[in-house]
Amino acid sequence: MHRMLSVAGDDDPVEREMVGQIDDREGALLGALLHDIGKTGEGGHVPIGARIAVETLERIGVEPATRELASFMVREHLLLPDTATRRDLTDENLILDVAATVGTTERLAALYPQRHAINIVDARPGLRIEITLPYEQAVQP
């Protein structure tokens, strides 16, 4: 994968800062691409997707650190939206738990723009993938 993220557009200064914190751009792009790969109709898509992502990334020979970031993104891609919309953000233990799960600034930075990077609408034959900003803007040839 030779395309690399650049700094996102000026419309979201937080996103621009976050994208700038991502050193492993290949890992971030692979994680964004694979985050919904588990939508197979066989149950919870996150654990299924995490397994498929690890197997796929190992099979194609992705470097361990890149594989780890991409796998983390698949495994935890719902963490931020679920926390923001379904949890009590005044709960200090919640914030500590999220921080412990995320672990690094780069992981947090990779999850942030992913919230609207790729929306896989259907996981059947004829799969439609809708790519929306900012990744469409942020990927350069």
N, CA, C and O of each residue as an XYZ file, in Angstrom:
564
protein
N       0.868     -1.162      0.000
C       0.000      0.000      0.000
C       0.911      1.220      0.000
O       1.625      1.475      0.970
N       0.881      1.956     -1.077
C       1.817      3.056     -1.217
C       1.192      4.428     -1.016
O       1.874      5.448     -1.106
N      -0.087      4.446     -0.747
C      -0.745      5.745     -0.509
C      -0.643      6.074      0.968
O      -0.808      5.209      1.828
N      -0.376      7.305      1.238
C      -0.199      7.722      2.627
C      -1.182      8.842      2.968
O      -1.537      9.661      2.120
N      -1.604      8.856      4.210
C      -2.475      9.937      4.674
C      -1.697     11.233      4.696
O      -0.516     11.261      5.041
N      -2.356     12.279      4.332
C      -1.789     13.609      4.541
C      -2.643     14.276      5.607
O      -3.615     13.685      6.077
N      -2.305     15.461      5.984
C      -3.093     16.162      7.000
C      -4.463     16.476      6.426
O      -4.582     16.950      5.296
N      -5.499     16.208      7.215
C      -6.884     16.419      6.783
C      -7.155     17.902      6.541
O      -6.353     18.761      6.909
N      -8.276     18.182      5.927
C      -8.655     19.552      5.570
C      -8.828     20.472      6.766
O      -8.843     20.023      7.912
N      -8.955     21.745      6.494
C      -9.039     22.770      7.524
C     -10.374     22.796      8.251
O     -10.492     23.494      9.259
N     -11.376     22.074      7.792
C     -12.704     22.159      8.380
C     -12.790     21.564      9.777
O     -13.715     21.904     10.516
N     -11.881     20.701     10.170
C     -11.894     20.088     11.493
C     -10.489     20.150     12.073
O      -9.667     19.281     11.785
N     -10.197     21.168     12.890
C      -8.843     21.313     13.422
C      -8.434     20.154     14.332
O      -7.252     19.813     14.385
N      -9.373     19.545     15.042
C      -9.046     18.398     15.885
C      -8.627     17.226     14.997
O      -7.639     16.546     15.275
N      -9.383     17.002     13.937
C      -9.051     15.923     13.027
C      -7.687     16.154     12.371
O      -6.892     15.225     12.229
N      -7.431     17.379     11.982
C      -6.145     17.722     11.367
C      -5.005     17.387     12.330
O      -3.993     16.815     11.925
N      -5.174     17.744     13.594
C      -4.157     17.438     14.610
C      -4.017     15.931     14.804
O      -2.906     15.412     14.909
N      -5.147     15.237     14.849
C      -5.110     13.792     15.063
C      -4.401     13.081     13.916
O      -3.538     12.234     14.147
N      -4.759     13.418     12.691
C      -4.130     12.776     11.534
C      -2.624     13.032     11.555
O      -1.840     12.171     11.155
N      -2.226     14.201     12.015
C      -0.808     14.519     12.121
C      -0.068     13.671     13.150
O       1.160     13.588     13.114
N      -0.798     13.045     14.061
C      -0.196     12.194     15.094
C       0.000     10.743     14.638
O       0.576      9.937     15.368
N      -0.472     10.415     13.445
C      -0.388      9.030     12.961
C       0.927      8.831     12.226
O       1.130      9.373     11.140
N       1.815      8.052     12.823
C       3.096      7.734     12.183
C       2.941      6.575     11.206
O       3.519      6.594     10.118
N       2.170      5.576     11.588
C       1.995      4.382     10.751
C       0.757      4.574      9.877
O      -0.320      4.058     10.176
N       0.931      5.312      8.816
C      -0.196      5.652      7.947
C      -0.740      4.412      7.225
O      -1.943      4.310      6.986
N       0.120      3.501      6.888
C      -0.343      2.267      6.254
C      -1.249      1.482      7.205
O      -2.285      0.962      6.790
N      -0.863      1.398      8.469
C      -1.691      0.713      9.464
C      -3.047      1.376      9.634
O      -4.064      0.697      9.770
N      -3.060      2.721      9.627
C      -4.315      3.460      9.765
C      -5.225      3.214      8.566
O      -6.431      3.026      8.728
N      -4.654      3.214      7.368
C      -5.460      2.972      6.164
C      -5.982      1.537      6.124
O      -7.139      1.306      5.773
N      -5.138      0.582      6.480
C      -5.594     -0.814      6.510
C      -6.700     -0.997      7.550
O      -7.681     -1.696      7.295
N      -6.549     -0.380      8.704
C      -7.588     -0.462      9.736
C      -8.901      0.144      9.270
O      -9.970     -0.415      9.515
N      -8.820      1.293      8.594
C     -10.029      1.933      8.070
C     -10.684      1.054      7.005
O     -11.906      0.914      6.973
N      -9.874      0.470      6.146
C     -10.402     -0.384      5.087
C     -11.081     -1.634      5.646
O     -12.135     -2.043      5.158
N     -10.477     -2.234      6.664
C     -10.944     -3.527      7.176
C     -11.920     -3.435      8.351
O     -12.395     -4.468      8.823
N     -12.231     -2.242      8.831
C     -12.958     -2.149     10.097
C     -14.308     -2.848     10.114
O     -14.733     -3.289     11.182
N     -14.992     -2.973      9.010
C     -16.294     -3.655      8.980
C     -16.238     -4.981      8.228
O     -17.270     -5.477      7.776
N     -15.068     -5.550      8.092
C     -14.917     -6.793      7.327
C     -15.677     -7.957      7.960
O     -15.952     -8.952      7.290
N     -16.014     -7.843      9.227
C     -16.737     -8.903      9.917
C     -18.234     -8.906      9.685
O     -18.934     -9.749     10.247
N     -18.747     -7.995      8.878
C     -20.187     -7.975      8.590
C     -20.512     -9.060      7.581
O     -20.718     -8.804      6.394
N     -20.549    -10.274      8.094
C     -20.765    -11.456      7.254
C     -22.144    -12.057      7.455
O     -22.522    -12.996      6.754
N     -22.898    -11.523      8.406
C     -24.202    -12.079      8.710
C     -24.125    -13.272      9.653
O     -25.121    -13.964      9.865
N     -22.946    -13.514     10.220
C     -22.742    -14.676     11.090
C     -22.710    -14.321     12.572
O     -22.332    -15.160     13.390
N     -23.091    -13.121     12.934
C     -23.051    -12.736     14.337
C     -22.387    -11.397     14.509
O     -22.320    -10.606     13.569
N     -21.885    -11.129     15.725
C     -21.250     -9.861     16.037
C     -20.085     -9.571     15.100
O     -19.129    -10.343     15.030
N     -20.168     -8.461     14.386
C     -19.164     -8.202     13.350
C     -17.798     -7.820     13.903
O     -16.795     -7.987     13.208
N     -17.726     -7.311     15.132
C     -16.427     -6.875     15.655
C     -15.507     -8.069     15.940
O     -14.386     -8.081     15.431
N     -15.917     -9.064     16.719
C     -14.998    -10.186     16.946
C     -14.694    -10.975     15.669
O     -13.572    -11.444     15.476
N     -15.689    -11.115     14.807
C     -15.463    -11.814     13.540
C     -14.484    -11.009     12.691
O     -13.554    -11.572     12.114
N     -14.689     -9.704     12.613
C     -13.800     -8.841     11.846
C     -12.384     -8.818     12.390
O     -11.421     -8.806     11.623
N     -12.253     -8.814     13.713
C     -10.919     -8.821     14.327
C     -10.163    -10.085     13.922
O      -8.978    -10.023     13.595
N     -10.833    -11.213     13.942
C     -10.195    -12.477     13.557
C      -9.818    -12.469     12.073
O      -8.700    -12.833     11.711
N     -10.744    -12.057     11.227
C     -10.485    -12.016      9.783
C      -9.336    -11.049      9.476
O      -8.470    -11.353      8.656
N      -9.329     -9.893     10.129
C      -8.285     -8.892      9.878
C      -6.914     -9.433     10.239
O      -5.973     -9.304      9.456
N      -6.788    -10.039     11.416
C      -5.491    -10.599     11.834
C      -5.025    -11.652     10.842
O      -3.875    -11.631     10.401
N      -5.915    -12.572     10.492
C      -5.553    -13.635      9.545
C      -5.140    -13.060      8.192
O      -4.149    -13.494      7.605
N      -5.890    -12.099      7.705
C      -5.608    -11.503      6.395
C      -4.293    -10.739      6.413
O      -3.473    -10.896      5.509
N      -4.087     -9.926      7.419
C      -2.867     -9.127      7.504
C      -1.628    -10.005      7.660
O      -0.575     -9.698      7.101
N      -1.750    -11.094      8.415
C      -0.632    -12.046      8.524
C      -0.369    -12.703      7.176
O       0.779    -12.812      6.744
N      -1.437    -13.139      6.514
C      -1.307    -13.843      5.243
C      -0.640    -12.985      4.172
O       0.134    -13.502      3.367
N      -0.924    -11.690      4.150
C      -0.339    -10.848      3.105
C       1.007    -10.251      3.522
O       1.601     -9.468      2.780
N       1.482    -10.625      4.708
C       2.828    -10.246      5.117
C       2.995     -8.830      5.633
O       4.066     -8.240      5.485
N       1.967     -8.282      6.229
C       2.063     -6.931      6.795
C       2.978     -6.982      8.030
O       2.891     -7.896      8.850
N       3.840     -5.993      8.135
C       4.775     -5.910      9.265
C       4.019     -5.949     10.591
O       2.908     -5.427     10.679
N       4.608     -6.566     11.631
C       3.901     -6.717     12.914
C       3.351     -5.427     13.516
O       2.213     -5.422     13.986
N       4.107     -4.345     13.520
C       3.609     -3.096     14.131
C       2.430     -2.535     13.340
O       1.463     -2.053     13.930
N       2.502     -2.592     12.025
C       1.411     -2.120     11.168
C       0.193     -3.013     11.343
O      -0.937     -2.532     11.422
N       0.437     -4.319     11.401
C      -0.650     -5.287     11.610
C      -1.336     -5.019     12.945
O      -2.560     -5.107     13.037
N      -0.567     -4.693     13.977
C      -1.137     -4.442     15.297
C      -2.034     -3.210     15.289
O      -3.127     -3.242     15.854
N      -1.588     -2.117     14.653
C      -2.419     -0.913     14.596
C      -3.702     -1.181     13.813
O      -4.789     -0.824     14.265
N      -3.582     -1.800     12.656
C      -4.764     -2.093     11.843
C      -5.727     -3.016     12.601
O      -6.937     -2.791     12.590
N      -5.202     -4.035     13.248
C      -6.042     -4.972     14.012
C      -6.724     -4.271     15.179
O      -7.899     -4.513     15.455
N      -5.982     -3.399     15.865
C      -6.568     -2.621     16.953
C      -7.747     -1.792     16.442
O      -8.797     -1.735     17.081
N      -7.566     -1.157     15.294
C      -8.631     -0.315     14.738
C      -9.876     -1.129     14.411
O     -10.994     -0.660     14.622
N      -9.695     -2.333     13.901
C     -10.845     -3.196     13.611
C     -11.519     -3.602     14.918
O     -12.742     -3.539     15.042
N     -10.715     -4.016     15.883
C     -11.220     -4.498     17.169
C     -11.932     -3.405     17.962
O     -12.902     -3.689     18.665
N     -11.468     -2.158     17.860
C     -11.975     -1.080     18.706
C     -12.662      0.048     17.939
O     -12.844      1.134     18.488
N     -13.045     -0.185     16.686
C     -13.588      0.918     15.884
C     -14.889      1.497     16.426
O     -15.265      2.605     16.044
N     -15.575      0.793     17.290
C     -16.810      1.321     17.884
C     -16.585      1.979     19.239
O     -17.521      2.535     19.814
N     -15.367      1.926     19.758
C     -15.089      2.436     21.104
C     -15.462      3.910     21.269
O     -16.193      4.256     22.196
N     -14.982      4.765     20.403
C     -15.258      6.204     20.566
C     -16.718      6.556     20.323
O     -17.308      7.256     21.146
N     -17.331      6.100     19.227
C     -18.745      6.458     19.058
C     -19.647      5.868     20.139
O     -20.581      6.534     20.585
N     -19.388      4.640     20.567
C     -20.205      4.053     21.630
C     -20.014      4.790     22.947
O     -20.974      5.025     23.682
N     -18.775      5.151     23.239
C     -18.505      5.891     24.474
C     -19.191      7.247     24.444
O     -19.812      7.655     25.426
N     -19.079      7.943     23.323
C     -19.640      9.292     23.218
C     -21.157      9.316     23.249
O     -21.754     10.277     23.736
N     -21.784      8.270     22.735
C     -23.242      8.309     22.594
C     -23.996      7.438     23.592
O     -25.203      7.610     23.763
N     -23.317      6.515     24.250
C     -24.041      5.565     25.099
C     -23.545      5.494     26.536
O     -24.022      4.673     27.319
N     -22.598      6.342     26.882
C     -22.007      6.248     28.220
C     -22.023      7.604     28.904
O     -22.226      8.633     28.260
N     -21.808      7.597     30.208
C     -21.766      8.819     31.013
C     -20.355      9.404     30.957
O     -19.437      8.889     31.595
N     -20.192     10.473     30.195
C     -18.873     11.063     29.997
C     -18.346     11.795     31.228
O     -17.197     12.235     31.233
N     -19.159     11.932     32.263
C     -18.675     12.524     33.506
C     -18.078     11.468     34.435
O     -17.531     11.809     35.483
N     -18.175     10.210     34.068
C     -17.645      9.104     34.863
C     -16.132      8.990     34.646
O     -15.682      8.581     33.576
N     -15.360      9.352     35.662
C     -13.903      9.323     35.537
C     -13.383      7.924     35.239
O     -12.410      7.771     34.501
N     -14.012      6.910     35.798
C     -13.569      5.538     35.533
C     -13.754      5.164     34.065
O     -12.942      4.433     33.498
N     -14.816      5.663     33.461
C     -15.033      5.427     32.034
C     -13.877      6.015     31.224
O     -13.334      5.356     30.338
N     -13.513      7.240     31.529
C     -12.427      7.900     30.809
C     -11.124      7.128     30.994
O     -10.371      6.946     30.037
N     -10.856      6.677     32.209
C      -9.643      5.887     32.472
C      -9.682      4.555     31.722
O      -8.662      4.115     31.190
N     -10.840      3.917     31.676
C     -10.975      2.654     30.952
C     -10.736      2.841     29.455
O     -10.054      2.029     28.830
N     -11.293      3.902     28.880
C     -11.095      4.174     27.460
C      -9.617      4.455     27.194
O      -9.044      3.948     26.230
N      -9.009      5.266     28.056
C      -7.584      5.570     27.888
C      -6.737      4.310     27.973
O      -5.785      4.149     27.210
N      -7.075      3.417     28.893
C      -6.327      2.166     29.026
C      -6.518      1.276     27.801
O      -5.575      0.625     27.352
N      -7.719      1.249     27.266
C      -7.988      0.446     26.066
C      -7.228      1.002     24.873
O      -6.629      0.245     24.109
N      -7.248      2.303     24.711
C      -6.581      2.932     23.574
C      -5.068      2.812     23.717
O      -4.393      2.375     22.785
N      -4.536      3.188     24.853
C      -3.132      2.957     25.135
C      -2.136      3.985     24.619
O      -1.238      4.385     25.361
N      -2.265      4.427     23.371
C      -1.283      5.361     22.817
C      -1.982      6.500     22.079
O      -3.133      6.385     21.657
N      -1.256      7.590     21.940
C      -1.774      8.734     21.195
C      -2.025      8.360     19.744
O      -3.020      8.786     19.159
N      -1.130      7.567     19.157
C      -1.308      7.187     17.757
C      -2.582      6.373     17.558
O      -3.299      6.575     16.577
N      -2.867      5.467     18.467
C      -4.098      4.671     18.355
C      -5.330      5.568     18.443
O      -6.270      5.409     17.664
N      -5.332      6.507     19.387
C      -6.446      7.448     19.506
C      -6.572      8.262     18.229
O      -7.674      8.463     17.717
N      -5.450      8.725     17.723
C      -5.456      9.533     16.502
C      -5.985      8.733     15.318
O      -6.686      9.285     14.469
N      -5.664      7.452     15.245
C      -6.139      6.614     14.141
C      -7.641      6.358     14.238
O      -8.322      6.291     13.215
N      -8.160      6.215     15.448
C      -9.597      5.976     15.620
C     -10.433      7.213     15.315
O     -11.553      7.093     14.818
N      -9.912      8.382     15.600
C     -10.718      9.601     15.483
C     -11.262      9.838     14.076
O     -12.478      9.962     13.931
N     -10.432      9.910     13.030
C     -11.009     10.159     11.702
C     -11.746      8.951     11.140
O     -12.533      9.087     10.203
N     -11.501      7.776     11.699
C     -12.157      6.571     11.202
C     -13.665      6.616     11.428
O     -14.407      5.878     10.779
N     -14.118      7.455     12.322
C     -15.548      7.487     12.644
C     -16.416      7.763     11.433
O     -17.606      7.452     11.456
N     -15.858      8.340     10.372
C     -16.644      8.533      9.161
C     -15.809      8.275      7.906
O     -16.059      8.856      6.850
N     -14.824      7.403      8.038
C     -13.927      7.153      6.913
C     -14.554      6.260      5.862
O     -14.600      6.623      4.687
N     -15.029      5.122      6.260
C     -15.561      4.167      5.294
C     -16.823      3.561      5.875
O     -16.826      3.069      7.003
N     -17.883      3.600      5.109
C     -19.143      3.026      5.543
C     -19.475      1.879      4.604
O     -19.814      2.089      3.440
N     -19.373      0.664      5.127
C     -19.732     -0.483      4.314
C     -21.220     -0.717      4.530
O     -21.658     -1.070      5.625
N     -21.975     -0.518      3.481
C     -23.421     -0.536      3.570
C     -23.973     -1.951      3.607
O     -24.973     -2.198      4.282
N     -23.356     -2.878      2.907
C     -23.895     -4.218      2.782
C     -22.747     -5.197      2.653
O     -21.736     -4.867      2.033
N     -22.864     -6.369      3.206
C     -21.777     -7.341      3.167
C     -22.143     -8.578      2.348
O     -21.644     -9.667      2.630
N     -22.982     -8.435      1.365
C     -23.346     -9.531      0.475
C     -22.681     -9.326     -0.874
O     -22.057     -8.289     -1.099
N     -22.801    -10.297     -1.781
C     -22.272    -10.076     -3.130
C     -22.826     -8.774     -3.697
O     -23.996     -8.449     -3.493
N     -21.998     -8.046     -4.396
C     -22.398     -6.745     -4.896
C     -22.163     -5.667     -3.853
O     -22.739     -4.581     -3.926
N     -21.311     -5.973     -2.880
C     -20.993     -5.064     -1.795
C     -20.745     -3.650     -2.294
O     -19.997     -3.440     -3.249
N     -21.368     -2.698     -1.653
C     -21.170     -1.289     -2.000
C     -20.332     -0.647     -0.898
O     -20.688     -0.720      0.278
N     -19.241     -0.031     -1.271
C     -18.407      0.679     -0.308
C     -18.508      2.157     -0.613
O     -18.274      2.590     -1.741
N     -18.858      2.922      0.396
C     -19.015      4.366      0.244
C     -17.873      5.039      0.999
O     -17.814      4.961      2.227
N     -16.990      5.682      0.299
C     -15.871      6.363      0.940
C     -16.232      7.833      1.062
O     -16.598      8.484      0.083
N     -16.122      8.343      2.283
C     -16.473      9.733      2.538
C     -15.274     10.470      3.109
O     -14.298      9.850      3.533
N     -15.349     11.777      3.120
C     -14.288     12.591      3.707
C     -14.152     12.240      5.178
O     -15.151     11.876      5.797
N     -12.967     12.331      5.769
C     -11.753     12.957      5.282
C     -10.783     12.019      4.580
O      -9.871     12.499      3.908
N     -10.934     10.697      4.704
C      -9.931      9.818      4.102
C      -9.844      9.994      2.593
O      -8.760      9.892      2.020
N     -10.963     10.254      1.948
C     -10.928     10.480      0.511
C     -10.038     11.675      0.199
O      -9.272     11.646     -0.764
N     -10.133     12.710      0.999
C      -9.274     13.883      0.849
C      -7.851     13.581      1.297
O      -6.893     14.087      0.713
N      -7.713     12.772      2.315
C      -6.425     12.606      2.972
C      -5.503     11.622      2.279
O      -4.312     11.596      2.590
N      -5.994     10.820      1.363
C      -5.157      9.836      0.686
C      -4.631     10.437     -0.597
O      -5.397     10.906     -1.439
N      -3.333     10.419     -0.737
C      -2.710     10.965     -1.937
C      -2.116      9.836     -2.767
O      -1.640      8.854     -2.197
N      -2.128      9.940     -4.113
C      -1.490      8.917     -4.939
C       0.010      8.932     -4.767
O       0.711      8.134     -5.389
